[in-house]
Amino acid sequence: MRGLIAVAAGGLFGMGLLTSGMTDTTKVQGWLDLFGAWDPTLAFVLGGAIVPMAIAWRIAAKRRDAVLGGVIPAQPDAQITPRLAVGSALFGVGWGLSGLCPGPAMASLGFGGWQGFVFFIAMCAAMMAQPRVTAAFARGS
C-alpha cells in the first residue's frame, strides 16, 4: 500500500511540475531574473507547496503515528548553519544557471533531450560526491 501511495504521490508531483511549467527552464530563469524579464508565476507554485506543508506539519504535530503507520519524522531544524547557507547558495547558483532542480530534472528526462540527460547525470554525480567533499572540508578545518 505504501508503494502504491508513493507512486501516486510522485505521479501527482510530476504532473504538477509539468502543469505549472517548472520543467520549462526559461520560466524558472525568468523567476530568478529580478531586474530583467521577471516572471512572478513561480511564486504561486511555491505558495502552493508551502501553505499545504505548513498545514500538514500542524496536523502531524498532533498525531503519534502516520496515517499508513510508522513514525512521523521530526520537523526539520530551523537553525541556519554555514553548511546550510553554502549548500543553499550552491543550489541557487545551479538552479539559476540551468533552470532545473532535482524534481523537474527527473521529470524532464522524458522530453529534455540529451542536455537534460547530461544535467541529470551531473546532478547525480554531485549528490554522490557531496559526502566525500563535506568530509574533506571537515578534515581540513
Buried (B, 14 or more C-beta within 10 A) or exposed (E): EEEEEEEEEEEEBBEBBBEBBBBBBEBBBBBBEEEEEEBEEBEEBEEEEEEEEEEEEEEBEEEEEEEEEEEBEEEEEEEEEEEEEEEEEEEEEBBEEBBBBEBBBBBBEEEBEEEBEEBBEEBEEEEEEEEEEEEEEEEEE
